[in-house]
Amino acid sequence: METSIIEQYDKKRFNLIKWLTLGWALWFGAYIIKDLINSKTIFGIILLLGLPGWLLFVVSLIRYLKIGKAIKSDIRLKNALNNELHRLYIYKSVYIGFWSLIVTIIIFFGISLFYKISALIVCEVTLYIGILASLIAALIYNKD
């Protein structure tokens, strides 16, 4: 019986990371496009993509935090689901996110030598790429 509960929580965690990734990609991607393009028609389309993405991201984040709290409260679940392998996957995901930030900053620095780039766009794109890379890496590592 314990194995089934552990497997259920592991599957829930993977699914929530998947929905977090999709929500982040839609919401913040639309937010960046809004800053790049100043058009009322495009703004409506972006709002249609961004608002559901934001809702999906927030709901998934709240559910993810609730599952994390439930896992921490039960010592058997905590030992089974937050083991060394899971911590390694978290560190690897953060590592990939960090290096994607560094590469994005280097690319923007190179582009800025020839073109003027808005600091707001640089910050938003860098944040978007870093978090999205970490979430995608978490999906890849937690797929087992």
HUSUL-V241626 format. One record per residue. RES is the residue in three letters. PHI is phi in whole degrees, 0 to 359 (none if undefined). OMEGA is omega in radians with two decimals (* if undefined). BURIAL is 1 if it has 9 or more other C-alpha atoms within 8 Angstrom, else 0. Layout:
# HUSUL-V241626
RES | PHI | OMEGA | BURIAL
RES | PHI | OMEGA | BURIAL
This chain:
# HUSUL-V241626
MET | none | 3.14 | 0
GLU | 299 | -3.11 | 0
THR | 297 | -3.12 | 0
SER | 293 | 3.11 | 0
ILE | 294 | 3.13 | 0
ILE | 296 | 3.12 | 1
GLU | 296 | 3.12 | 0
GLN | 296 | 3.13 | 0
TYR | 294 | 3.11 | 1
ASP | 295 | 3.11 | 1
LYS | 293 | 3.09 | 0
LYS | 298 | -3.14 | 0
ARG | 297 | 3.11 | 1
PHE | 298 | -3.14 | 1
ASN | 297 | 3.12 | 0
LEU | 292 | 3.06 | 1
ILE | 296 | 3.11 | 1
LYS | 297 | -3.13 | 1
TRP | 289 | 3.04 | 1
LEU | 298 | -3.14 | 1
THR | 297 | 3.13 | 1
LEU | 296 | 3.11 | 1
GLY | 298 | 3.12 | 1
TRP | 297 | -3.11 | 1
ALA | 299 | -3.14 | 1
LEU | 289 | -3.04 | 1
TRP | 294 | -3.04 | 1
PHE | 284 | 3.03 | 1
GLY | 298 | 3.09 | 1
ALA | 294 | 3.13 | 1
TYR | 296 | 3.12 | 1
ILE | 291 | 3.12 | 1
ILE | 299 | 3.10 | 1
LYS | 301 | 3.14 | 1
ASP | 284 | -3.14 | 0
LEU | 279 | -3.04 | 0
ILE | 243 | 3.10 | 0
ASN | 254 | 3.13 | 0
SER | 214 | -3.10 | 0
LYS | 290 | 3.11 | 0
THR | 293 | 3.12 | 0
ILE | 296 | -3.13 | 1
PHE | 299 | 3.11 | 1
GLY | 295 | 3.12 | 0
ILE | 295 | 3.14 | 0
ILE | 295 | 3.10 | 1
LEU | 297 | 3.11 | 1
LEU | 294 | 3.09 | 0
LEU | 275 | -3.02 | 1
GLY | 289 | -3.10 | 1
LEU | 294 | 3.06 | 1
PRO | 297 | 3.09 | 1
GLY | 297 | 3.10 | 1
TRP | 296 | 3.12 | 1
LEU | 299 | 3.12 | 1
LEU | 299 | -3.14 | 1
PHE | 295 | -3.08 | 1
VAL | 292 | 3.14 | 0
VAL | 297 | 3.13 | 0
SER | 294 | 3.12 | 1
LEU | 295 | 3.11 | 1
ILE | 297 | 3.13 | 0
ARG | 295 | 3.12 | 1
TYR | 297 | 3.12 | 1
LEU | 293 | 3.09 | 0
LYS | 295 | 3.11 | 0
ILE | 295 | 3.10 | 1
GLY | 299 | 3.11 | 0
LYS | 292 | 3.11 | 0
ALA | 295 | 3.13 | 0
ILE | 293 | -3.14 | 1
LYS | 291 | -3.08 | 1
SER | 283 | 3.13 | 0
ASP | 254 | -3.04 | 0
ILE | 296 | 3.13 | 0
ARG | 290 | 3.08 | 0
LEU | 295 | -3.13 | 1
LYS | 299 | 3.14 | 1
ASN | 293 | -3.10 | 0
ALA | 281 | -3.01 | 0
LEU | 261 | 3.14 | 1
ASN | 250 | -3.12 | 1
ASN | 277 | -3.09 | 1
GLU | 297 | 3.14 | 0
LEU | 295 | 3.11 | 0
HIS | 296 | 3.10 | 1
ARG | 297 | 3.08 | 1
LEU | 298 | 3.10 | 0
TYR | 297 | 3.10 | 1
ILE | 297 | -3.14 | 1
TYR | 297 | 3.11 | 0
LYS | 295 | 3.12 | 1
SER | 296 | 3.11 | 1
VAL | 295 | 3.11 | 1
TYR | 299 | 3.12 | 1
ILE | 295 | 3.08 | 1
GLY | 299 | 3.12 | 1
PHE | 298 | -3.11 | 1
TRP | 290 | 3.05 | 0
SER | 292 | 3.04 | 1
LEU | 298 | -3.12 | 1
ILE | 300 | -3.13 | 0
VAL | 295 | 3.11 | 0
THR | 297 | 3.12 | 1
ILE | 296 | 3.12 | 1
ILE | 297 | 3.12 | 0
ILE | 297 | 3.12 | 0
PHE | 295 | 3.09 | 1
PHE | 297 | 3.10 | 0
GLY | 296 | 3.12 | 0
ILE | 294 | -3.09 | 0
SER | 292 | 3.07 | 1
LEU | 291 | -3.08 | 0
PHE | 246 | -3.11 | 0
TYR | 228 | 3.08 | 0
LYS | 276 | -3.11 | 0
ILE | 239 | 3.09 | 0
SER | 294 | 3.13 | 0
ALA | 296 | 3.11 | 0
LEU | 298 | 3.13 | 0
ILE | 296 | 3.13 | 1
VAL | 299 | 3.14 | 1
CYS | 296 | -3.11 | 0
GLU | 295 | -3.12 | 1
VAL | 293 | 3.13 | 1
THR | 297 | 3.10 | 1
LEU | 297 | -3.13 | 1
TYR | 300 | -3.10 | 1
ILE | 294 | -3.11 | 1
GLY | 297 | -3.13 | 1
ILE | 290 | 3.14 | 1
LEU | 297 | 3.10 | 1
ALA | 296 | 3.11 | 1
SER | 296 | -3.14 | 1
LEU | 293 | 3.11 | 1
ILE | 294 | 3.09 | 1
ALA | 296 | 3.09 | 1
ALA | 297 | 3.08 | 1
LEU | 296 | -3.12 | 1
ILE | 295 | -3.10 | 0
TYR | 288 | -3.11 | 1
ASN | 275 | -3.09 | 1
LYS | 292 | -3.08 | 0
ASP | 308 | * | 0
